[in-house]
Amino acid sequence: MPNLLKNVYNKKIENSAVKKSFLFGIFKTKYYIERFNFEFRFCGIVIFKTKVNKGREKFYLFNVPFFIKSSRPKLYNKILNIIGGKYTDIYVNYNCSGETYLFLTFFKSFNRGSRPVFIATKPYHIDLCHLMCPEISCFYIPNLEKLRGFDSIFKETYKGFNFFNILPMKHFVNLEKRILKGENLHYYNEILKTAGVNSCDFKSQSPIVSERVKQSVLDKVSKIGLNTENFVFLCPESQSNLNPKDCFWADVINRFYSEGFDVFMNVMKLTPLYGTAKTCFLTMEEAYYLASLSKCIVGLRSGVMEPLTAINDIPILCLYSDFKDRGVLKSIPAEKVMSCFSLKNLPNASDNIYEYTFEQVNSDCIDKLISEVKF
């Protein structure tokens, strides 16, 4: 009897898909958990299926598309199924670290809901939320990117809940198109415009580091022998910017060592190109605190640099290269990147920020960087 029932109806989860079989396999369904796609088969032939991509759900009958609708309701329902119904305002964040930090700097003034919640789609979003707004509830829900729309909708009410998309994809597409056309703008001001916020209406939130995070950092760096009294904090990685020549960071490290400084390299991946700098795994919160103990910060322009600008009395040297071609987002020359994405125009930014493109730095670039650090 159990085997007969199994042949009549069977369900299993395999390769991130929920597979169901009915009546000895005559009818089969498959739901792809991470891709949100569905298909229905009759005698092995796909009769009906759906595909989700770029915020749209497309329906097919015998492999012929016949209907398209927004996948936002699917996104909202998935979130509500996980977090429940006790929150009034739901902030869904797909962004990298820079835009996430900047939104959180004005979040407390922006939010009008009595019970807000922050939805993180990347693990480090949780770190940034704890660093900037530790009192806000935060959930990490992976694999939501497929449900992200390529539209300009920033806020939408669904089933009585306010959903915020931080930031719409078209925000970035339109921003970079305007930059390439030569418009004189700054990306932080454009974020405020999309959010409908006036910079005069709020006081920017500064990072808050807990005692637990501070102790965790000290425990970690003691194990790698970092001289916390005299070290430089380097950030050589970027998702958007092109990397400098292979020997660049090794030369920087060796130059600082020759001046008597220890060197910490804040990286996700180790490579021989980084030479002999010391490193260990740090969360975003921990990286911020360790950087605050350094003598100076040197980095390739990336989202990691934004929160570090709030550290006072420590020189920051930021180097700019071309933005990569990122598919929908095209390549942008380094000069335009430095002009439109300058760290100097950010909230909480210190006065000790020095910015250069790699083209502006000559063969004596390491000496120039050292000379800008006014110890």
C-alpha positions as CSV (number, residue, x, y, z in Angstrom):
1,M,0.0,0.0,0.0
2,P,2.7,2.6,0.8
3,N,4.4,1.9,-2.5
4,L,1.1,2.3,-4.3
5,L,0.4,5.6,-2.6
6,K,3.9,6.8,-3.5
7,N,3.2,6.0,-7.2
8,V,-0.1,7.9,-7.0
9,Y,1.5,10.9,-5.4
10,N,5.1,11.6,-4.7
11,K,6.9,14.8,-3.5
12,K,10.7,15.4,-3.1
13,I,13.1,18.3,-3.0
14,E,16.1,17.9,-5.2
15,N,18.6,20.4,-6.7
16,S,16.8,23.4,-5.2
17,A,13.5,22.3,-6.8
18,V,10.2,20.9,-5.4
19,K,9.2,18.0,-7.6
20,K,5.7,16.4,-7.5
21,S,4.5,13.4,-9.4
22,F,0.9,12.3,-9.8
23,L,-0.7,9.1,-11.1
24,F,2.5,7.1,-11.8
25,G,4.2,10.1,-13.3
26,I,1.6,11.0,-15.9
27,F,1.4,14.4,-14.4
28,K,4.5,16.2,-12.9
29,T,5.2,19.6,-11.5
30,K,8.5,21.3,-10.7
31,Y,9.0,24.5,-8.7
32,Y,12.5,26.0,-8.7
33,I,12.8,27.5,-5.2
34,E,15.7,30.0,-6.0
35,R,14.5,31.0,-9.5
36,F,10.8,31.1,-8.7
37,N,10.0,29.2,-12.0
38,F,7.3,26.6,-12.3
39,E,6.5,23.9,-14.9
40,F,3.7,21.4,-15.5
41,R,4.3,18.3,-17.5
42,F,1.9,15.7,-19.0
43,C,3.5,12.4,-20.1
44,G,6.9,14.2,-20.1
45,I,5.8,17.1,-22.3
46,V,5.9,20.6,-20.8
47,I,2.3,21.9,-21.1
48,F,2.6,25.0,-19.0
49,K,5.4,26.9,-17.3
50,T,6.4,30.3,-15.9
51,K,9.7,32.1,-15.8
52,V,10.6,35.0,-13.6
53,N,13.3,37.5,-14.7
54,K,14.0,41.1,-14.0
55,G,10.8,41.6,-12.0
56,R,8.5,40.1,-14.7
57,E,6.7,36.7,-14.6
58,K,6.2,35.3,-18.1
59,F,3.6,32.5,-18.7
60,Y,4.0,29.9,-21.4
61,L,1.6,27.4,-23.0
62,F,3.4,24.7,-25.0
63,N,6.5,26.9,-24.8
64,V,4.7,29.8,-26.4
65,P,4.5,33.0,-24.2
66,F,1.0,34.2,-23.8
67,F,0.9,36.5,-20.7
68,I,3.3,38.7,-18.7
69,K,2.8,40.3,-15.3
70,S,4.9,42.0,-12.6
71,S,6.5,39.6,-10.1
72,R,6.3,42.2,-7.3
73,P,3.3,40.4,-5.7
74,K,5.3,37.3,-5.6
75,L,8.2,39.2,-3.9
76,Y,5.9,40.8,-1.4
77,N,4.2,37.5,-0.5
78,K,7.5,35.7,0.0
79,I,8.7,38.4,2.4
80,L,5.4,38.5,4.3
81,N,5.4,34.7,4.6
82,I,8.8,34.9,6.3
83,I,8.5,38.0,8.5
84,G,4.8,37.8,9.4
85,G,2.3,40.7,9.5
86,K,3.5,42.7,12.5
87,Y,5.4,45.4,10.5
88,T,3.9,48.4,8.9
89,D,6.8,49.6,6.6
90,I,9.0,47.1,4.8
91,Y,12.3,48.3,3.3
92,V,13.7,45.9,0.7
93,N,17.4,46.6,0.0
94,Y,19.2,45.1,-3.0
95,N,22.1,47.6,-3.0
96,C,25.8,47.4,-2.5
97,S,27.4,48.7,0.7
98,G,27.7,52.4,-0.4
99,E,24.0,53.1,-1.2
100,T,22.9,51.0,1.7
101,Y,25.0,53.1,4.2
102,L,23.8,56.4,2.6
103,F,20.1,55.4,2.9
104,L,20.6,54.4,6.5
105,T,22.2,57.8,7.3
106,F,18.8,59.4,6.8
107,F,16.5,56.5,7.6
108,K,15.4,57.6,11.0
109,S,14.2,60.9,9.6
110,F,12.7,59.4,6.5
111,N,10.7,56.6,8.1
112,R,7.1,57.4,9.1
113,G,6.0,53.9,9.9
114,S,5.5,52.8,13.5
115,R,6.9,49.3,13.0
116,P,9.6,49.4,10.2
117,V,11.7,46.4,9.1
118,F,14.7,46.2,6.9
119,I,15.0,43.3,4.4
120,A,18.6,42.4,3.6
121,T,19.4,40.5,0.4
122,K,23.2,40.3,1.1
123,P,24.7,39.2,4.5
124,Y,26.6,42.5,5.0
125,H,23.4,44.5,4.9
126,I,22.7,43.1,8.4
127,D,26.1,44.5,9.5
128,L,25.3,47.9,8.1
129,C,21.9,48.0,9.7
130,H,23.4,47.1,13.1
131,L,26.1,49.8,12.6
132,M,23.7,52.6,11.6
133,C,20.3,51.7,13.0
134,P,20.7,48.9,15.6
135,E,17.2,49.4,17.0
136,I,15.5,48.4,13.7
137,S,14.4,44.8,13.1
138,C,16.3,43.2,10.2
139,F,15.8,40.0,8.2
140,Y,18.2,38.4,5.7
141,I,16.3,36.8,2.8
142,P,18.6,35.6,0.0
143,N,17.7,34.9,-3.6
144,L,15.3,37.9,-4.0
145,E,17.2,39.4,-6.9
146,K,15.2,37.5,-9.5
147,L,12.1,39.3,-8.2
148,R,13.6,42.7,-8.4
149,G,11.8,44.9,-11.0
150,F,13.6,47.0,-13.6
151,D,11.3,49.8,-12.9
152,S,11.2,53.2,-11.1
153,I,8.8,52.2,-8.3
154,F,10.2,53.3,-5.0
155,K,7.1,52.8,-2.8
156,E,4.0,50.6,-3.2
157,T,1.2,49.5,-0.8
158,Y,0.3,45.9,-0.9
159,K,-2.2,44.2,1.4
160,G,-2.1,47.2,3.7
161,F,1.8,47.1,4.0
162,N,4.1,49.8,2.7
163,F,6.9,48.3,0.7
164,F,10.0,50.4,-0.2
165,N,12.4,49.5,-3.0
166,I,15.8,50.9,-2.1
167,L,16.7,51.9,-4.8
168,P,14.8,51.2,-8.0
169,M,17.0,49.8,-10.8
170,K,15.9,52.6,-13.1
171,H,17.4,55.0,-10.6
172,F,20.9,53.7,-11.4
173,V,20.3,53.4,-15.1
174,N,19.0,56.9,-15.5
175,L,21.7,58.3,-13.2
176,E,24.6,56.8,-15.2
177,K,23.0,57.8,-18.5
178,R,23.0,61.4,-17.3
179,I,26.6,61.2,-16.1
180,L,27.7,59.9,-19.5
181,K,25.8,62.8,-21.2
182,G,28.0,65.2,-19.2
183,E,25.5,66.4,-16.5
184,N,27.0,68.0,-13.4
185,L,25.5,66.0,-10.6
186,H,26.4,64.0,-7.5
187,Y,25.0,60.5,-6.8
188,Y,24.1,61.3,-3.2
189,N,21.9,64.2,-4.1
190,E,20.1,61.9,-6.7
191,I,19.5,59.3,-3.9
192,L,17.8,62.0,-1.9
193,K,15.7,63.0,-4.9
194,T,14.5,59.5,-5.5
195,A,13.6,59.1,-1.8
196,G,11.9,62.4,-1.8
197,V,14.1,63.8,0.9
198,N,15.5,67.3,1.5
199,S,18.9,67.3,3.1
200,C,17.9,70.3,5.2
201,D,15.1,68.3,6.8
202,F,17.2,65.7,8.7
203,K,20.3,65.2,10.8
204,S,22.5,62.5,9.4
205,Q,22.9,59.4,11.5
206,S,26.5,58.4,12.4
207,P,27.8,54.9,12.8
208,I,27.4,53.3,16.2
209,V,29.9,50.6,17.3
210,S,28.9,48.3,20.1
211,E,31.4,47.2,22.8
212,R,30.9,43.6,21.7
213,V,32.2,44.5,18.2
214,K,35.1,46.5,19.6
215,Q,36.2,43.5,21.7
216,S,35.8,41.1,18.8
217,V,38.1,43.3,16.6
218,L,40.8,43.5,19.3
219,D,40.7,39.7,19.8
220,K,41.0,39.1,16.1
221,V,43.9,41.5,15.3
222,S,45.8,40.3,18.4
223,K,45.9,36.9,16.8
224,I,47.5,38.1,13.6
225,G,50.0,40.4,15.4
226,L,48.8,43.7,14.0
227,N,50.3,46.8,15.7
228,T,47.1,48.6,16.5
229,E,49.1,51.7,17.7
230,N,50.7,52.3,14.2
231,F,49.1,50.8,11.2
232,V,47.5,51.7,7.8
233,F,44.1,50.3,6.7
234,L,44.0,49.4,3.0
235,C,40.9,48.7,0.9
236,P,42.0,47.4,-2.6
237,E,38.8,45.7,-3.8
238,S,35.9,47.1,-5.8
239,Q,32.9,45.6,-7.7
240,S,32.5,48.5,-10.0
241,N,36.0,50.0,-10.6
242,L,38.7,48.5,-12.7
243,N,41.8,47.3,-10.7
244,P,45.2,49.1,-11.0
245,K,48.2,47.3,-12.4
246,D,49.2,44.1,-10.5
247,C,52.2,45.5,-8.6
248,F,50.4,48.6,-7.3
249,W,49.2,47.4,-3.9
250,A,52.3,45.4,-3.2
251,D,54.3,48.6,-3.8
252,V,52.0,50.6,-1.5
253,I,52.4,48.0,1.3
254,N,56.1,47.9,1.0
255,R,56.3,51.7,1.0
256,F,54.3,51.9,4.3
257,Y,56.4,49.1,5.8
258,S,59.5,51.1,4.9
259,E,58.1,54.1,6.8
260,G,57.6,52.0,9.9
261,F,53.9,51.3,9.7
262,D,52.1,48.0,10.0
263,V,49.6,47.3,7.3
264,F,46.1,45.7,7.4
265,M,44.5,44.7,4.1
266,N,40.7,44.6,4.2
267,V,39.8,42.0,1.6
268,M,37.4,39.2,0.8
269,K,39.9,37.2,-1.3
270,L,43.6,36.7,-0.7
271,T,46.0,37.1,-3.5
272,P,49.8,37.2,-3.9
273,L,49.4,40.7,-5.4
274,Y,48.7,42.0,-1.9
275,G,52.2,41.1,-0.7
276,T,52.8,40.7,3.0
277,A,50.0,42.8,4.5
278,K,48.1,41.3,7.5
279,T,44.4,40.4,7.2
280,C,41.6,38.4,8.8
281,F,37.9,38.1,8.3
282,L,35.9,41.2,9.5
283,T,32.3,42.1,9.4
284,M,31.4,45.5,8.1
285,E,31.0,46.7,11.7
286,E,34.3,45.3,12.6
287,A,36.1,46.8,9.6
288,Y,34.7,50.2,10.4
289,Y,36.0,50.1,14.0
290,L,39.4,48.8,13.0
291,A,39.7,51.5,10.4
292,S,39.0,54.1,13.1
293,L,42.1,52.9,15.0
294,S,44.4,53.3,12.0
295,K,46.7,56.1,11.0
296,C,45.2,56.5,7.6
297,I,42.9,54.7,5.1
298,V,43.9,54.1,1.5
299,G,41.5,52.5,-0.9
300,L,40.2,52.0,-4.4
301,R,36.8,53.7,-4.8
302,S,34.2,51.2,-3.6
303,G,31.1,51.1,-1.4
304,V,33.3,50.1,1.5
305,M,34.8,53.6,1.5
306,E,31.5,55.4,2.2
307,P,31.0,54.5,5.9
308,L,34.7,55.1,6.5
309,T,34.3,58.8,5.6
310,A,32.5,59.3,8.9
311,I,35.7,58.5,10.8
312,N,37.1,61.9,12.0
313,D,40.8,63.0,12.2
314,I,42.1,60.1,10.0
315,P,43.3,60.9,6.4
316,I,41.5,59.0,3.7
317,L,43.2,58.6,0.3
318,C,40.7,57.4,-2.3
319,L,41.9,56.3,-5.8
320,Y,39.5,56.3,-8.8
321,S,39.6,54.2,-11.9
322,D,37.0,53.6,-14.7
323,F,33.7,52.0,-13.9
324,K,33.5,48.6,-15.5
325,D,30.9,47.7,-18.2
326,R,28.3,46.1,-16.0
327,G,25.7,45.1,-18.6
328,V,22.8,47.5,-18.2
329,L,25.3,49.9,-16.6
330,K,28.0,50.9,-18.9
331,S,31.7,52.0,-18.5
332,I,32.3,55.5,-17.1
333,P,35.7,57.3,-17.3
334,A,37.6,57.7,-14.0
335,E,37.3,61.5,-14.2
336,K,33.5,61.4,-14.3
337,V,33.5,58.8,-11.5
338,M,35.5,61.0,-9.2
339,S,33.4,64.1,-10.0
340,C,30.0,62.5,-9.6
341,F,30.8,59.9,-6.9
342,S,33.2,62.0,-4.8
343,L,33.4,61.0,-1.1
344,K,33.8,64.7,-0.1
345,N,30.1,65.4,-0.7
346,L,28.8,62.7,1.6
347,P,27.0,63.2,4.9
348,N,29.3,62.9,8.0
349,A,32.4,63.1,5.7
350,S,35.6,64.2,7.4
351,D,37.8,67.1,6.1
352,N,40.8,64.8,5.5
353,I,39.8,63.2,2.2
354,Y,42.2,63.2,-0.7
355,E,41.0,61.9,-4.1
356,Y,42.9,61.1,-7.3
357,T,42.4,59.1,-10.5
358,F,45.1,56.7,-11.3
359,E,45.9,58.8,-14.4
360,Q,46.7,61.7,-12.1
361,V,49.3,59.8,-10.2
362,N,52.7,59.6,-11.8
363,S,55.5,57.0,-11.3
364,D,56.2,58.4,-7.9
365,C,52.6,57.7,-6.8
366,I,53.6,55.9,-3.6
367,D,55.6,58.8,-2.4
368,K,52.8,61.1,-3.3
369,L,50.3,59.0,-1.2
370,I,52.7,59.0,1.7
371,S,53.1,62.8,1.5
372,E,49.4,63.3,1.6
373,V,49.1,61.5,4.9
374,K,50.0,64.2,7.4
375,F,51.0,62.3,10.4
